[in-house]
């Protein structure tokens, strides 16, 4: 049987195709960046046709580099930037507007207006999400409001909506010539239009935004065949058999399938996902409830998700704003010049504090300073803030689920930093484990697609493929751990209540 699976990773800055073999090893990779279109402050767009063209390009190049025949590819899986909105014309295949990217905040006024009636939690029961500009719904509504005639055309079934997974599947399976208009449960769960229990679009929610249901894709499982790549395209004939949003794909690639299993991705910010099995757990601590994955007709698995805005980007800030280091990785050497943080604590609340504090009035604070503190201590405090913030979010998960984490699986750029990973284990009192293949996002999409096409028999077989690279076990005694964490919480308290009428007036100049 065909021995390879291709993952397409349609990310915020680039699109990649990675060819995996049956052992889950990378055989070939191809990548292409696309333009970040920033028409105004707070607006972020992508050209969906550029993304489509890049996808075909990376697909062809990855196949060429792997030097395998298409007959040796069992399936293709897709993972993607979540929430990003594309609306296109069913008849011509052309988008009617640039893609509006998840980071885009142009719809804040509409979100505020809706929140006046029932607060930001008014749809949390059905969707697991707070009302925010982040989700897809307000962005779809914006396009329907602004592009002349769009809402009427959508109502007549002439326009289609999709997140990037949907856009790519439709194009790859034939586009105007019978392309499949589908998404998966994980992507649908980020739109603010899907009911977590029924796993389908909710008419009431569609009515709130005045989004015609005809334009929404069919919601499918994360691991099942949804179509085949059309003739004339790279990898023609290969079934598309897996779709997962990026963070859910990383969790799947980490084989964190069961309740209590988790992954934490350390990038410019952090994304923590902890599985809750078939149970929909509502957070009392400001975490999002989301679909983790659904395999074929099995019940969906759910998860709690917490994100931290500033982690790796604080290292970049030390580099770019303070000039303390030349490269991000130099932070390791600088931090190693000292034994500990020297009493300094860095709360990077650059745009307020998110989960579990939810304090928009907070601002960054570097506290505990004495004459003793030097730049090594500041580097150290910056790294420690990533670990402390992770503990904040994990404590919230533990409180919501009333279950301790057995271990924490990690991936992302910052996990190369051994000092940080050891400190993370110490401050959590939980073992931290890094896999050998850290391309967990693409791997997860490949796993989902291969699972649906018989490349791998079941979740146990995938679990057996996951290989540990390194583990860090807690070495700090509990007294020390809790004492340091209490000081961190005190540092957080110093960052609160910062913005007020005076700071706003001064900011406004
Ligand atoms: P993303 O996918 O979010 O762009 P990556 O997973 O590539 O990010 O992670 C890059 C982040 O990790 C950057 O913010 C960078 O500053 C940080 N980083 C890279 N190397 C190190 C290191 N050795 N120690 C700490 N942080 C690092």
Boltz pocket constraint, residues with backbone or C-beta under 6 A from the ligand:
constraints:
  - pocket:
      binder: B
      contacts: [[A, 266], [A, 267], [A, 268], [A, 269], [A, 311], [A, 312], [A, 313], [A, 314], [A, 315], [A, 316], [A, 328], [A, 329], [A, 330], [A, 331], [A, 332], [A, 412], [A, 413], [A, 414], [A, 416], [A, 417]]
      max_distance: 6.0
